[in-house]
Structures are given as structure tokens and as C-alpha cells.
């Protein structure tokens, strides 16, 4: 057991040698191979679904716990299958982008294909069992949501990512499906207002994957992986990403004006200082080499900037939403 590595793997994607890997416990290996540091984004989507349910006076702790754990294991399964698919298709060869910023168990020989698939199968089975339990607890509409989740888990990497639909998939999954669908699973009611309210945070998550695809623009272009940045061009992709980050604030304020949110949700503007810090990075292409004063997350560049902003926006969004929900439930009845 190595709790210190668990904490590290939940914060960053740690570099480990083959010798260090062999000494790790199974939980540490699972956390590293699933890139657990990014699973926080899925936890937040599950948390938002729960807060919206509480806001509507229909929160169910058991359903929320099952939903959130199921979503996290689904995301982890997708990350494992993503690595397996790209490795099997030869994408990760020749020091490909993902093999540089952290351990890629198959590329670096830390796992065999069989071991990797075993991790994916067990992780996916846990997610599927939780999904089936939620279907039994609710109704067949939850089965439809489960089926959509399974579809994106299996087909995001190929073909969706290869035909410029990966970014749209992330927007749909982390917003309408996770938050809107999660709200439905908890409450038994579908709300288009919640779906709309899910988009500010979903845009942030989409910005993270968009930033990653800009970072590996040249590599993906060479390998004929037609992500959206490859299709629209590197410069257009940078400005599109900035537009998505701005739209997070605009949509939140529109929902305040519509009366869906109380004025307290305007607190998301407290994330603007973080946006202003990363803004200059988008004025030009990614540097050819790591800047001298750059943190040890290279070759992550635009993705790191988008992740930092998403963490700040997500924190203020959550704090404001909790206060907004308390006001709606206990004061503004």
C-alpha cells in the first residue's frame, strides 16, 4: 500500500520507471494507468448533478453516490481503452505526445496488452454493474442514458476522435449526459434548464481536451487523426478555445438574467484573473521547446492552461452553486 503515491497520482500524472512501477501496489498502478488526476472533472460533473437535484428538493444520497462512482469508473475505462486503441493502431509509436508527459503503460512496457485489458475489463464491469443497479432503481430511460454512456466509452477514441467529433462528444458527455442525465437519474425528472446550466462547466472540460489536441496538432496531422483543431487549423483552434472559455462566463450570466440562477452565480467572474494569466499563451503557437521558466508538465501547454482555468472556474462555479441552491431551498422558497 502506498498512500503517498495515491495522493500524487490524484494530483498529477507521475513519471515512474519500470523498476518503480514493479514495486507499486495495484491501486497505484490503476490510478496512474487511468490518469486519475483528470478524473476530478468527472467528479465535478457528478457533484453538479447532485447539487441541482438538491436545489430542486429531490436529492437522493444513494443514487448520487452510485451515479458519481459509476461516472468516474466509466471515465477511467475510457482512458484505458483510449490508450489500448491508440497503441494497437500504432499511434503511440515514435515518442508520441502522450508518451512524453507521463507513463503510458503499454508504450513503456509497464503492462502487457492482456494486463491492460484486464484493468479495463474490471473497471468497465464496475461501471456497468453500477449502471444496471441505477436502471433497476429508476426506469428504462436510465437504460438509454447508460447505453449512450457505453457508446461514448467505446467509440470516443475511434472513430469519433478521428473524424472531428471527439470535442463535441466531450461537450455532450460532461454536460447534458453527465449533469443533465445525472439529474434525471437522481430526481426522475428531465430538465432542459439543467441541461443548459450544465454547459458552462462542460465548455471548460471541452476546452481541456481542445487544448490537448492543439498541443499535439502536428503529430495528429501526421498520423491522419482529424481532431477538430487539425480540421480548422492551429490558429483558428487557439481562438476557438478562448471563445469557449469566454462563453462559460457569458452563459452563466445569461442564466442569472433569465432568473434560473440567483445573482450569487455571478461569483464565477472571480475566475477571470486566472483567465487573464493564461490569455497571453494563446497569442501564438506552442513553443518548439520547453520555456526556461515553465513548470514540469511539458509537453502539455495549451491543455495545462485550459486545465488551470477549468479548475479555477469549476471551484467558483461549485461554491456559488452550493450557495445558490441553499438560497433557493431555504430562503427564496
N, C-alpha and C positions, 0 to 999 in steps of 0.2 A: 504494500500500500504506500502511495506516495502523494499525500495531500498537497504538498507544495507544488508538485507538477500539475495536479488537477487545477489549482488556482491559476498557475501560469498559463495553462492551455485554455482556460476560460477567458483570459485577458488578451493573449497574443497567440500567434501560431509559432510555437517554439522550434528552433533549429536543434536537431538531435542527431548524433552519429549513429551508425549501425550498432556499435558496442553499447551506447547509452540506451538505444531502443530495446535491445535484448534484455536489459535489466528492468525495464518498466513493467508495471502491473497492467492488467487488461483494461482497467478503466482509463489509465493514462493513454494507452495506445488508442483506445476508442475516441477519446477527446481530441487527440492530435489528428487522427486519420479523418475524423468528421469535420475538422476545422471548427471546433466548438466555440471559438471566440466570436464567430459571426452568428451563432445561434441566438444571441441576445436579441437580434432583430425579430426573430420569430416569437420569442417570449413576449416581447413588447406588443406584437400584434395580438397575441392571445390575451395579454393583460388589458388591452384596449377593448376587446370584445367583452371582457368581464365588466369593465367599468361602465360601458354603455348599457349592459344588462342591469347593473346596479342602478344606474341613472333612471332606467325605466321601471324600477321597482320589482324586477324579476330575476335577480341574481340567484344562481344555484351553485354553491361551492363545489359539490361533487362533479357536476357537469363541467364546470370551469377547469377544475384540476385535470380531469380526463382530457378535455379539449386541448389544453395548453401542453401537456406532456405528449399527447399524440401529435400535435403540430411540430414540436421540437424533434421528435423521433422521425417524422416524415422528412423534415429538412435535412436531418443528419443522413437519412437514407439516400436522399437526392445527391448530397455531396459525395457520398461513397460511390454511387453509380456514375456520377459525373466523372470522377477520376478513373473508374474502371473503363468506361466507354471511350474516353479520350486516349487512355493508354492502349486499349485494344485496337483503336483506329490509327495508332502511330502518331497522334497529335503531340504527345508529351515528349517525343524524342528530341535529341539535339538541344538539350538545355532549354526547353520551352519555358515560357513565363512562369507557370505555376510551380515548376520545379526549382525556381530560384528563391522565392520568398519564404519557403518553408518546406518541410519534408513531404514529399509525395511518395507514400509507402511503396507503390509499385515501381515507380521510376528509380527510386533509390535502393531498391532491393530489400526493403524492410519487411515486406509481406509478399507471399506468393499470390497468384490470382485466386487460388482456392481459399486462402485465408481471408483475402479481401472480400470475396463474395460471401463468405460465412458471416463476416461482420455486417455486410449489407443485408443479408437474409434475416439475421436475428433482429437487427434494428428495424427493418421494414415490417417484420412479423409483429413486433411490439406495437408499432404504429397502427397496423391493420386490426389487431385484436381490440385496441382501444377504440378504433373507429366503429367496429362492429358492435361493441358494447354501447356506444352512443346511439347507434341506429336502433338497437333494441330498446333503449331508454326513451327514444323520441318517436320518429316515424320514418317513412320511406324517403321523404325529402332529404333527410340527413344522408341516406344512402347515395343520393345523387351528388351531394357535396363531397362525400367520401370518394365516389368514382372520379369526380373532377380532380380531386387531390392526387389520386393514384395516377391519373393520366399525366399530370404535370411532373410528378416524381419520375416517371419512366421516360417521358418524351421531351423534357426540357433540353437536356444535353444534345440529343439528336432525335428528330430533326429540327426542333423549334429554334435552338440557338444558331443553327447553320443557315436558317432562312429568315433572319432578321425578326424573329418573333419571340426571342428569348426575353428581351427587355419588356415587351408588352405582357408576357406571361408573368414576369415578376410583379408588375404593377397590379395585375388581376389577382394574383395569388395572395400577396401580402396585404392587399386592401379588401376588395369585395369578397374574396373567398375566405380568407382567414378571419378578418374582423367582421364583415357583414355576415358571412356564413357562420362564424363562431357565435355571433349574437343570436342568430336563429336557433342554433343548437341549444344554447343556454335558455332562451326565452320561449321558443316555439313560435316566434313571430318574425316575419321578414320586414325590414325597414329600409326603404331607399334612402332615407335621411342618414341612417348609419352607414350605408354604402358610400354615400357622398362624403360623409365625415371621415371615412377611412382613407380617402385619397391623399390628404396632406402627408400623413406618415408613409403611406405606400410609395409616394413620389420620392421620399428620401431613400427608401430601400432600393428603388429602381435606380436612383442616382448613384448608389454604391456600385451596383452591377454595371451601370453605364460607364462609370469611371474606370472600372476594371477592364472593360472592353476597349476603352480608349488607350489605356496603358499598353495593351497588347495588340494594338491596331495593326502594326506592321507584321507581326508574327501571324495573326489570324488571316490577314490578307494573303500572305504567302501560302498558307495552308488551305485557302479557299473556304474559310469559315466566315460566312457572311453575316456577322453581327450587324446591328443597326449602325454603329459607328463606321464599319467598313463600307456599308452601303451609301451613307450620306457624306462620308469624308471626315477626316480628323478635325479640321477647323469647325465645321458645322456641328460636329458631335460635342465639342467643348462648349459651344454657346447653347446648344440644346440642353446640356446638363445644367448650366447656370440657370436657364429658363425654368427647368423643373424645380430647382431649389427655391427660386423666387415664387413659383406657383404654390409652394407649400404655405407660405405666409398669406398669399392672396386668397386662396381657398378657405383658409381658417377664418380670415377676417370677413369674407363673404358670408360664411355660416353664422358669424356673430351678427352681421347686419340682417340676415334672414330671420334671426331670432331663435335658431336652433341651439346656439351656444349663448351663454351669458358673456358679459364683457370681460370676464376674467380670462377667457381664452386668448385675449389679445396679448397675454403674457408671453406667447411664443416669440414676440419681437425681441425678447431678451436673448435669443439665439443669434440675432443679427450680427453682434460683434464677432462671433465665430465665423459667420459667413464672410464678413469683411476681411478677416485674416487669410482665408483661403482664396478669396477672389483673385488676387494678383497671379496665382498659379495658373489660371485659365487664360491668361493673356497670350500665351504662346504654347508651342508644342512641348511635350515632355522632354526634359534634358536627355542628351545621349548618355551621360554618365551621372552617377550619384553626386548631387551637390555636396560641397565640403561640410556644410553645417546641417545636413539632412539627417533625420532620425534613422535608426537601423530597421527600416521596413522596406527598403529598396528591393526590387524594382517597383513596388507599389508607390504610386504618385498621385494621380487623379483619384484613384479609388480610396487612398488614405485620406485625402482631403474631403471627399464626399462622406466617408465613414465618420470622420471627426465632426462634421456638420450634422450628420444624422443623429449622432449620439447627443449632441447639444440640443438640437431641435426636439428629439424624442423625449429628453428629460423634461424640458419645459412644457412640452405638449402633455405629457403624463401628469405632471404636477398640477397644471392648470385644469386638466380634465377631471382629476380627482376632486378639486375644489368646486368646479362647475357641477359635478354630479352631486356633491353634498348640498350645494345650494339648491339644486333642483328638487332633491328628495326631501330635505328637512326644512327649507326656508321658503322657497318660491313654489309652494305646492299649488 
